[in-house]
Amino acid sequence: MSYLITPETLYEQMKKEEIVIIDVRSNLQNPDAGLELYRKQHLPGAYYLHLEKDLSGEVKKHGGNHPLPDIEELAQKLGEMGINHHKKVVIYDANNDMFAPRAWWLLHYLGHEQSYVLDGGFAAWEHNGYTLTEEIPQSQPTTFIPQLRQDIIVSIDEVKLIDKDRSVLIDSRAKERYLGHTEPLYRKAGHIPGAKNFFWKEVLDEQGNWKGIDRLQNHFAMLMDKDEIIVSCGSGISACPNYLALKMAGFHNVKLYPGSYSDWISYEENPVETREE
């Protein structure tokens, strides 16, 4: 199963059917950068969703740096874009980054079945010479009714009770952050004890393209004997490319710990590990 769509396929399908396109370009250091890019140029008909204002909720003491957004508010925004459960949605990033998979995961969590990530993102579309615009689309609002998949998220309490024989926790951050050698964002360095490191960018090939299903299955081969895979990262963003890749590789019981490491360390009593596991 692929949740990706190529620029060529999208270009052809846009001629034949109504597709809702969402631009989610962003930057963790400058969250407004993507909106500025959107205002200059975007794919024809594309709407914009902001990482912090639309795809994340209010940051509190616990819950991580990018908690899940208010579901009713997000559903209303999707409806205002003309999205319902019958409408095909394509989401794009600057290239193959972490933000489009985050938006894709949220739609998946809300029960949407026809959501795709544009392979190569804005850069691939532009490289193909397809039309770009600065025109803001006029929407045809509808009602989006969430059908939550509650079984694809886990809480911090569930992470603490992981059965290591049947379940595995993945940390999707870069190896040096996982090992605590560097930590640019948080006051504690390291990882949640027991977590295995699968850096999210390793689902991409040497050219930055998504690996094919065979290569993804090989990449995650050591997880084949696990009944449950829980993906995490710093704050629930870069875990989403791993979630998407695991689903493409044929893993069925994949879950996200939305708060991830930033939620874990918000509790002083929680230990952190700096050794390879």
C-alpha positions in Angstrom: 0.0 0.0 0.0 1.4 3.4 -1.0 0.3 6.6 0.5 2.3 8.6 -1.9 1.4 10.3 -5.2 3.8 11.5 -7.8 3.7 15.0 -9.3 2.9 13.4 -12.7 0.0 11.4 -11.4 -1.4 14.4 -9.4 -1.1 16.7 -12.5 -3.1 14.2 -14.6 -5.7 13.5 -11.9 -6.3 17.3 -11.4 -7.6 17.4 -14.9 -10.2 14.7 -14.3 -11.4 15.1 -10.7 -11.6 17.6 -7.8 -8.7 17.1 -5.5 -8.1 19.2 -2.3 -4.5 20.1 -2.1 -2.9 21.3 1.2 0.5 23.1 1.5 2.1 22.4 4.9 5.6 23.8 4.3 7.2 24.8 7.6 10.4 25.2 9.6 10.8 24.2 13.3 13.0 27.2 13.9 10.7 29.6 12.0 7.1 28.2 11.9 5.9 31.1 9.8 8.4 30.6 7.0 6.1 28.1 5.2 3.2 30.6 5.1 5.5 33.2 3.6 6.5 30.8 0.9 2.9 29.8 0.3 1.9 33.5 -0.2 4.6 33.8 -2.9 3.9 30.6 -4.8 2.0 27.4 -4.3 0.3 24.6 -6.3 -2.9 25.7 -8.0 -5.9 25.4 -5.7 -3.7 24.6 -2.6 -4.8 25.7 0.8 -2.4 26.2 3.7 -2.2 24.6 7.1 0.2 26.0 9.7 2.3 23.6 11.8 1.7 25.3 15.1 -1.7 27.0 14.6 -3.5 24.2 12.7 -1.6 21.0 13.0 -0.7 21.3 16.7 -2.5 22.3 19.9 -1.6 24.7 22.7 1.7 23.9 24.5 1.2 23.3 28.2 3.3 21.9 31.0 2.8 18.3 29.8 1.9 16.9 26.4 5.0 17.8 24.5 6.0 20.7 22.2 3.5 19.9 19.5 0.5 18.4 21.1 -2.4 17.2 19.0 -4.7 20.0 17.8 -8.2 20.4 19.0 -10.1 17.8 16.9 -13.2 19.8 16.4 -11.3 22.9 15.3 -9.2 20.9 12.9 -12.3 19.2 11.5 -13.9 22.6 11.0 -10.9 23.8 9.1 -10.9 20.7 6.9 -14.6 21.2 6.2 -14.0 24.9 5.3 -11.5 23.6 2.6 -14.2 21.4 1.2 -12.8 18.2 2.6 -15.2 15.3 3.6 -14.6 11.6 3.8 -15.2 11.2 0.0 -12.8 13.8 -1.2 -9.3 12.9 -2.2 -6.6 15.0 -0.4 -3.0 15.5 -1.4 -0.6 17.1 1.0 2.8 18.6 0.2 5.9 19.8 1.8 9.0 21.7 0.5 10.4 18.3 -0.5 10.2 15.0 1.3 10.1 16.6 4.8 8.4 15.7 8.1 5.5 18.1 8.0 3.4 16.5 5.2 3.4 13.1 7.0 2.3 14.9 10.1 -0.7 16.4 8.3 -1.3 13.0 6.6 -1.3 11.2 10.0 -3.8 13.7 11.4 -6.2 13.1 8.6 -5.6 9.3 9.0 -6.3 9.7 12.8 -9.6 11.6 11.9 -10.6 8.6 9.8 -9.9 10.0 6.3 -9.1 7.2 3.8 -8.0 9.0 0.7 -5.1 11.2 1.8 -1.7 11.1 0.0 1.7 12.8 0.4 3.1 14.4 -2.8 6.4 12.5 -3.4 9.1 15.1 -3.7 6.8 17.9 -2.6 6.8 21.4 -3.9 10.4 21.0 -5.3 9.4 18.0 -7.5 6.3 19.8 -8.8 8.3 22.9 -9.7 11.1 20.7 -11.2 8.6 19.2 -13.6 7.6 22.7 -14.8 4.0 22.5 -13.7 2.0 25.6 -13.0 2.5 27.6 -9.7 0.3 30.5 -8.5 -0.1 33.0 -5.7 -3.9 33.0 -6.0 -5.7 32.0 -2.8 -8.4 29.5 -3.7 -12.1 30.0 -3.1 -13.4 27.1 -1.1 -16.7 25.2 -1.2 -17.3 24.5 2.4 -18.7 21.2 3.6 -18.9 19.3 6.9 -16.1 17.0 8.0 -17.2 14.6 10.7 -14.2 13.0 12.6 -14.2 9.3 12.9 -11.3 9.0 15.3 -9.0 6.0 15.2 -8.3 6.1 18.9 -6.3 2.8 18.6 -3.4 4.5 16.8 -2.3 6.7 19.6 -0.7 5.9 23.0 -0.4 7.9 26.2 2.7 8.3 28.4 1.2 5.8 30.8 0.9 3.2 28.0 4.6 3.8 27.0 5.6 3.1 30.6 3.8 -0.3 30.5 5.2 -1.5 27.2 5.6 -5.3 27.0 9.0 -5.5 25.3 8.4 -9.0 24.1 5.5 -8.0 21.9 5.9 -4.2 21.5 8.7 -1.8 20.5 9.2 1.9 20.9 11.0 3.8 18.1 12.8 7.1 18.5 12.8 8.8 15.1 15.4 11.5 15.9 18.9 11.7 14.6 21.4 9.3 16.2 23.4 12.0 18.0 20.2 13.3 19.7 19.1 9.8 20.6 22.5 9.1 22.3 22.4 12.5 24.0 25.5 13.8 22.3 23.6 16.9 21.4 20.2 18.4 22.1 19.3 21.6 20.4 15.7 21.8 21.6 15.3 20.4 25.1 16.9 20.8 28.5 17.6 17.0 28.9 19.5 15.0 26.3 19.0 11.3 25.6 16.0 9.1 24.9 13.2 7.2 26.6 14.6 4.1 28.1 14.0 1.0 25.9 13.5 3.0 22.7 15.2 1.8 19.5 16.6 4.4 17.1 15.3 4.6 13.5 16.2 8.1 12.2 13.3 9.2 10.1 15.4 10.3 7.1 16.5 6.7 6.6 13.1 6.0 5.0 14.5 8.1 2.1 17.1 7.0 -0.4 20.4 8.7 -1.2 18.7 11.2 -3.5 16.1 12.1 -0.8 13.3 10.1 -2.5 11.0 7.8 -0.6 12.4 4.2 -0.6 10.3 1.6 -2.3 8.3 -1.0 -0.4 11.0 -3.7 -0.6 13.7 -1.4 0.8 11.4 -0.2 3.5 10.6 -3.8 4.5 14.3 -4.5 4.7 14.9 -1.3 6.7 12.4 -2.4 9.3 13.2 -6.1 9.1 14.2 -6.4 12.8 10.7 -5.3 13.8 8.9 -8.1 12.0 8.4 -10.2 15.1 6.7 -7.4 17.1 2.9 -7.2 17.4 2.9 -3.5 18.1 5.2 -0.6 17.0 5.0 2.7 18.7 6.7 5.6 17.0 8.0 8.7 18.8 10.5 11.5 18.2 11.0 14.9 19.9 7.4 16.2 19.8 5.4 13.9 17.5 6.4 15.5 14.1 9.3 13.5 12.7 7.8 10.3 14.0 5.1 10.6 11.3 7.4 9.8 8.3 8.3 6.5 10.1 4.6 5.8 10.7 3.9 6.3 7.0 6.8 4.2 6.0 5.9 1.4 8.4 2.3 1.3 7.0 3.7 1.2 3.4 6.0 -1.7 4.5 3.0 -3.7 5.5 3.0 -3.2 9.3 -0.6 -3.0 10.6 -0.4 -2.2 14.3 1.5 1.0 14.3 0.8 3.8 16.8 2.1 7.2 17.6 3.1 8.6 21.0 2.1 12.2 20.3 3.9 13.9 23.1 7.1 11.9 22.5 10.4 12.8 24.2 9.4 16.4 25.1 6.4 15.1 27.0 8.4 12.3 28.7 11.0 14.8 30.1 8.3 17.2 31.3 7.9 14.8 34.2 11.0 15.2 36.4 10.8 11.6 37.8 11.1 10.0 34.3 14.6 8.6 33.6 16.4 9.1 30.3 18.9 6.9 28.6 22.0 7.7 26.5 23.2 4.2 25.6 22.4 2.4 22.3 19.5 0.0 22.8 
